Every structure is written in structure tokens, then in C-alpha cells.
Amino acid sequence: MFCLKARKGSVKVLEPKTNRKFAAKFIRSMKIALIGYGKMGKAIEEIAVNRGHSIVLKVSVDNLEDNTVEAIRQADVAIEFTGPESAFENILRCLEAGVPVVCGSTGWLDKLEAVKSACLQKNGGFLYASNFSVGVNIFFEVNKRLAALMAPHPDYDVQITEIHHTEKRDSPSGTAISLAGQILEKIHRKKGWVNHISDNLDELEILSERVDPAPGTHRVKYSSEIDTIEITHTAHNRKGFATGAVLAAEFIAGKKGLFQMSDVLGF
Ligand SMILES: NC(=O)c1ccc[n+]([C@@H]2O[C@H](COP(=O)([O-])OP(=O)(O)OC[C@H]3O[C@@H](n4cnc5c(N)ncnc54)[C@H](O)[C@@H]3O)[C@@H](O)[C@H]2O)c1
């Protein structure tokens, strides 16, 4: 899409690339509460500030006393990247504050239904993504299509591998669980996923490897006696996750309801 910009009586047609920069400059500046100020929180801060937003609250384990409903209320939107143990209560606190929340913490999804109910009850805004990277969300779409194509071909067995850094606390990764869910929806010969090698063909194997450094690799492999088809996504750094989280925050600010990254990206 091209944009027409008036300049002293003349009209200048902007090139698409310039147009994107132009659009980015005119995004409404937001006040952001960063709940979780570790590797991701810091990467998000850099992207958010570059896009003209301000950080009004930063919370880590060193200042938990600042993590209050009143403090969160100063923000237009909250971005939560803490970890499996703390995500649930942080999300509820943001909903209590009436501030829409984008959550990237993984490993807490057993409480997702409770969060969805709380969000609807409080008339709040909530967006969770196991992975905020635009590339991974495109990879998800490819995964769904490949699974649909493979569904009528039982000669192929399917396996997921995820590789992350050794500090990662949850296993398998939230992204691998999303990939598994997409596969299980299409390939009904698999009845569920397991996080270990399995001889049971009803089980979808997710293999987790922990090595340093590794921002995140996910591979889906279909193998038969005849051939192998693999799709792989490898993150080179955390920038993609952080940019996606800020895009999601820009999307959800001022909105109410339950959202996913596919809503942000228009899939
Ligand atoms: N969805 C995605 O795209 C994506 C991408 C990368 C990481 N992650 C997930 O995000 C989470 C954070 O990752 P990270 O690499 O930044 O971890 P990290 O350990 O570097 O940072 C965690 C931060 O949360 C803070 N924290 C811990 N407990 C807290 C609590 N109770 N209240 C407030 N703050 C608390 C810590 O002090 C630290 O600042 C993990 O669950 C990780 O798996 C998600």
C-alpha cells in the first residue's frame, strides 16, 4: 500500500518501505508496564522505546513491592514475561487493574481457562502467545498446512524437536506445545504428545534439548521408510520475540476481549 503525503501544496508518493516507517512514527505512544525485567523484558524495553513508547513500571524479583494494582493502573498496557510460577497471578493483577495484558511467559497453560474466565468477567483485554516472533507465527501456518497434507499418509511418523538455552525452566517449550496442538488437530492417528522418546505410534514425541547458547529452534519432522520432510524455525536472537510482543501491545491497547497473535498479524 502506498501513502500520499502533502508537502507545501505538492503531493509526494512515498515508497512502500518509507511508508512503513511513516506509519510506525504515527502509532499512538503508549505507557507500558513491564512485568518481568529479565532477558525478554530488557529486549522489549529497547524496541518499545525506539517505537516512541514509555515504560512507566518495571518489575523484577528485586522490586516485587512495586508490583501493585495501583502501579499497573498508570499504564495503557502491561507486558508480562516472568516465568511459569508467577505468570498467572501477574495476569490476574493486570486484569484487576483494568489494564490489557500481553503475556509471553510459558509453562503455566494449565491455568489458561481460569485466565480466560477472569478476563471475560472483568471485561478486560488479554493476549497470550507461546511465541511472539512473526517468523514463528508464519511457521505455525506452514505446520498446520503440512499436517493437513500428511493426515491421509500413515506411512509417515511425525516428531517435534525443540532446542533452547539451559536457563529455560519449562519443558517442552510453549512453542512446541502449540506446534503439537496444531498437528494433533489434523493427524488423528496421534492421540496426544509426550516429552520423551516413545515406541507407541499413538504418541506424538516432543524431544527437548538444552544447550548454550540457543535462543530457540523448533523442528517438525515427518519420516517414512522412503523419505523425510522437515520444517525448521531457528531464532537468531530475542529481537523477533520482543518486536512481536510490542506489536501485540500496540494492537491490544484500548481493546477488550481474548486475542491471539494471528489477530495481530491478520492471519
Ligand atoms: N512467548 C515468547 O515469544 C517468549 C520468548 C522468549 C521467552 N519466553 C518466556 O518468557 C519468560 C521470561 O523469559 P526471560 O528469558 O526473560 O527470563 P529471565 O529469567 O531472563 O527474566 C525473568 C524476569 O522475571 C522476573 N520475575 C521472576 N518472578 C517474578 C515475579 N513473581 N514477579 C515479577 N517479576 C518476576 C525476574 O526477576 C526477571 O526479571 C519465560 O517463561 C520464557 O519461556 C517467551
The ligand as an SDF file (V2000), in Angstrom:
LIG
                    3D

 44 48  0  0  0  0  0  0  0  0999 V2000
    6.3610  -16.0340   24.1190 N   0  0  0  0  0  0  0  0  0  0  0  0
    7.5810  -15.7750   23.6310 C   0  0  0  0  0  0  0  0  0  0  0  0
    7.7580  -15.3570   22.4730 O   0  0  0  0  0  0  0  0  0  0  0  0
    8.7770  -15.9770   24.5280 C   0  0  0  0  0  0  0  0  0  0  0  0
   10.0800  -15.7250   24.0890 C   0  0  0  0  0  0  0  0  0  0  0  0
   11.1370  -15.8560   24.9870 C   0  0  0  0  0  0  0  0  0  0  0  0
   10.8820  -16.2360   26.3030 C   0  0  0  0  0  0  0  0  0  0  0  0
    9.6080  -16.5030   26.6940 N   0  0  0  0  0  0  0  0  0  0  0  0
    9.2540  -16.8440   28.0840 C   0  0  0  0  0  0  0  0  0  0  0  0
    9.2370  -15.6320   28.8290 O   0  0  0  0  0  0  0  0  0  0  0  0
    9.5600  -15.9020   30.2030 C   0  0  0  0  0  0  0  0  0  0  0  0
   10.7220  -14.9820   30.6410 C   0  0  0  0  0  0  0  0  0  0  0  0
   11.8560  -15.2540   29.8620 O   0  0  0  0  0  0  0  0  0  0  0  0
   13.2450  -14.4880   30.1020 P   0  0  0  0  0  0  0  0  0  0  0  0
   14.1930  -15.1440   29.1760 O   0  0  0  0  0  0  0  0  0  0  0  0
   13.0710  -13.0080   30.0390 O   0  0  0  0  0  0  0  0  0  0  0  0
   13.5620  -14.9240   31.6120 O   0  0  0  0  0  0  0  0  0  0  0  0
   14.5240  -14.1890   32.6660 P   0  0  0  0  0  0  0  0  0  0  0  0
   14.7570  -15.1950   33.7330 O   0  0  0  0  0  0  0  0  0  0  0  0
   15.6790  -13.5630   31.9840 O   0  0  0  0  0  0  0  0  0  0  0  0
   13.6110  -12.9930   33.2450 O   0  0  0  0  0  0  0  0  0  0  0  0
   12.5080  -13.2040   34.1050 C   0  0  0  0  0  0  0  0  0  0  0  0
   12.2050  -11.8900   34.8190 C   0  0  0  0  0  0  0  0  0  0  0  0
   11.0090  -12.0530   35.6060 O   0  0  0  0  0  0  0  0  0  0  0  0
   11.2760  -11.5860   36.9280 C   0  0  0  0  0  0  0  0  0  0  0  0
   10.4040  -12.2790   37.8500 N   0  0  0  0  0  0  0  0  0  0  0  0
   10.5080  -13.5510   38.3270 C   0  0  0  0  0  0  0  0  0  0  0  0
    9.4960  -13.8130   39.1740 N   0  0  0  0  0  0  0  0  0  0  0  0
    8.7400  -12.6880   39.2120 C   0  0  0  0  0  0  0  0  0  0  0  0
    7.5360  -12.3470   39.8950 C   0  0  0  0  0  0  0  0  0  0  0  0
    6.9370  -13.1800   40.7480 N   0  0  0  0  0  0  0  0  0  0  0  0
    7.0050  -11.1210   39.6900 N   0  0  0  0  0  0  0  0  0  0  0  0
    7.6180  -10.2270   38.8710 C   0  0  0  0  0  0  0  0  0  0  0  0
    8.7770  -10.4960   38.2020 N   0  0  0  0  0  0  0  0  0  0  0  0
    9.3120  -11.7150   38.3800 C   0  0  0  0  0  0  0  0  0  0  0  0
   12.7650  -11.8550   37.1440 C   0  0  0  0  0  0  0  0  0  0  0  0
   13.3060  -11.0680   38.1890 O   0  0  0  0  0  0  0  0  0  0  0  0
   13.3080  -11.4350   35.7810 C   0  0  0  0  0  0  0  0  0  0  0  0
   13.4070  -10.0310   35.7260 O   0  0  0  0  0  0  0  0  0  0  0  0
    9.8610  -17.3970   30.2470 C   0  0  0  0  0  0  0  0  0  0  0  0
    8.6890  -18.0800   30.6390 O   0  0  0  0  0  0  0  0  0  0  0  0
   10.2090  -17.7540   28.8080 C   0  0  0  0  0  0  0  0  0  0  0  0
    9.9590  -19.1200   28.4960 O   0  0  0  0  0  0  0  0  0  0  0  0
    8.5630  -16.3770   25.8310 C   0  0  0  0  0  0  0  0  0  0  0  0
  1  2  1  0
  2  3  2  0
  2  4  1  0
  4  5  1  0
  4 44  2  0
  5  6  2  0
  6  7  1  0
  7  8  2  0
  8  9  1  0
  8 44  1  0
  9 10  1  0
  9 42  1  0
 10 11  1  0
 11 12  1  0
 11 40  1  0
 12 13  1  0
 13 14  1  0
 14 15  2  0
 14 16  1  0
 14 17  1  0
 17 18  1  0
 18 19  2  0
 18 20  1  0
 18 21  1  0
 21 22  1  0
 22 23  1  0
 23 24  1  0
 23 38  1  0
 24 25  1  0
 25 26  1  0
 25 36  1  0
 26 27  1  0
 26 35  1  0
 27 28  2  0
 28 29  1  0
 29 30  1  0
 29 35  2  0
 30 31  1  0
 30 32  2  0
 32 33  1  0
 33 34  2  0
 34 35  1  0
 36 37  1  0
 36 38  1  0
 38 39  1  0
 40 41  1  0
 40 42  1  0
 42 43  1  0
M  CHG  2   8   1  16  -1
M  END
$$$$
